[in-house]
Amino acid sequence: MLKLFLKGKYLYHVLQKRHNELLQQDCLCEELRLKFKVKAIYHRSKAVELGSRI
């Protein structure tokens, strides 16, 4: 049961990372681009952390 929960969290962070990367590419404002980049980095680190625990 715990593995299923961890896999769900892992997939959530992977999808959020991809979503923020796409928003970052389409963004025209440098301030928003930086904000999306920071969010993508956060979700990538959480996905790596969860991936190592699975």
C-alpha positions in Angstrom: 0.0 0.0 0.0 2.8 2.4 0.8 4.5 1.7 -2.5 1.4 2.6 -4.4 1.1 5.9 -2.5 4.8 6.6 -3.2 4.3 5.9 -6.9 1.3 8.2 -7.0 3.3 11.0 -5.4 6.2 10.3 -7.8 4.0 10.5 -10.8 2.4 13.8 -9.5 5.8 15.4 -9.2 7.0 14.2 -12.6 3.8 15.6 -14.2 4.2 18.9 -12.4 7.8 19.2 -13.4 6.9 18.7 -17.1 4.0 21.1 -16.8 6.2 23.8 -15.3 8.9 23.2 -18.0 6.3 23.7 -20.7 5.0 26.8 -19.1 8.5 28.1 -18.8 9.2 27.6 -22.5 6.0 29.4 -23.5 6.4 32.3 -21.1 7.3 35.8 -22.3 8.0 37.4 -19.0 11.4 36.7 -17.5 10.0 37.0 -13.9 7.4 34.3 -14.6 9.9 32.1 -16.5 12.2 32.1 -13.4 9.3 31.3 -11.2 8.4 28.3 -13.3 12.0 27.2 -13.5 12.2 27.2 -9.7 9.0 25.2 -9.4 10.3 22.7 -12.0 13.6 22.2 -10.1 11.6 21.6 -6.9 9.4 19.0 -8.5 12.4 17.3 -10.1 14.2 17.0 -6.8 11.1 15.6 -5.1 10.6 13.1 -8.0 14.3 11.9 -7.6 13.8 11.6 -3.9 10.7 9.6 -4.2 12.1 7.5 -7.1 15.0 6.4 -4.9 12.5 5.3 -2.1 10.4 3.2 -4.5 
